[in-house]
Amino acid sequence: MEEKQRSLLVILIAALIFGLGAFSGPTFLGLLSGENGLGSPGLPAIQSSGQTASINIVAVTSQGGGEVSKGVVELVPGKGRVLINPNPFVEPDTQYSFETAAQVAEGVTGKSLKNVDIIFTVEESKAKLVGGPSAGAAFTVATIAAVEGRKVRTDAAITGTMDKTGRIGPIGGVLEKMVAFGELGGKLFLVPKGQGTVNYLVEEPAGEGRQGPYLIKRFRMTQKALKLDDYAKEHFEGMKVVEVAHVDEALALLVQ
């Protein structure tokens, strides 16, 4: 019941945002993590704000191709809120990924975020609506980088969901995302553990025969496996694809 009420609240706020969008400037949607916002008990509060980190975001478009945009995380003085710039509008599952990113960042950095607000923004996207949890890992990495005052590699990207334990989960469209990033000159692409190989079907000849005056050709569908790292090396100079299972592995490869 609580989850349904929360989803309804998000929908109502979204409707309000769209209704007021033509009459106001940038609007931020605030989502509180618990009654009192962010701030894990027992952790020292972060003493500075104003840090910003950005990261490449990869997605699959409604047409089925890949797209690369930018995710930006900004810390400002506040009271532990997760704030979302709704341009483009962000669907509820993506909003929950932002909350998870903030909570995981507290655990990894050992710093309470109760004295700051975190603003999540998707930039350089052609989409008017952003949905799905597959950018969860990317925004978690960027949030941790912002809290620690560090930078994320600009020639790298990651796709995958994120849970509250820091585990990176599976997503769809990994090949399309990798190709889109490779075409822009990307050098390192991180995927969830077990998704470094994709399976696909190909049509192959299965014999032929005559039936009266007609030549009948038979075909069968055969499943084949494609290793993304091999594909990347063949098609994109200097690009590597690496599987990661936890945010700690991603941080070691992405954050400088």
C-alpha positions, 0 to 999 in steps of 0.5 A: 500500500505504501509503495502504491501511495508513493507511486501515485504521489510521483505521478501527481507531482509529474502532472503538476510539473508538466502543467507548470512547465510552460510558465516557469523555469527549471523545476526540481522534484524532491524525493525524501529518503525516509521521513527525515531525508538522507543521513545514515545514523552514526556517520559524520556529516559531509562538511562541504558542498558545491562538488559536481561530478558527471558521467556518460549515460548510455541508453536504448532509444524507442527506435531500438538504437543506442544513445549516449547522454550525460549524467550530472550530480551536484551537491548543494547546501540542504537537508538531505533531499534527492532532487531531480531536474525533470527536463527531460522528465524522469520516470519513477523507476529511474527516480528510485535509482537516484535515491539508491545512488545517494544511499549507496554513496553514504555507505561507500564514503562513510559520510552522511549527506544530511546537510546537503541536497543532491541534484540529479540531471540528465543532459544532452539527451534527445529523449523527452522521457527518461525511464528504466533503472539501467543508469543506476550504476552510473549515477551511483559512481558519479554520486560517490565521486561528487561526495569525495571531490573526484572526477569520473573518466570522460572516455568511459561508461557503465550500464547496469542497475544498482541495489542498496548493497552496491551490487550491479544488476543486469540490463537490456540492450547492452550491445546497442549501448556499447556500439553507440558509445564506441562510435563516439570514441569511448575506450572503456565500457563496463557491463554487469557480471555475466553480460560480457557475452550476448546471444543472438540468432542467425538464419542458416541454410538447412538443405534444399530439395525439389517438389515438382518444378519448384526448388525448396530451400530450408533454413534453421535458426541457430543461436550464436554467442558474441563476446562484446570485448572481441567485437569492441576490439574489432570495430573500435580502436582501443576500446575494452569491455569489462564485466563488473559485479559491485560498485567497488569494482566500477569505482576502481576503473572509473574514478580518478 
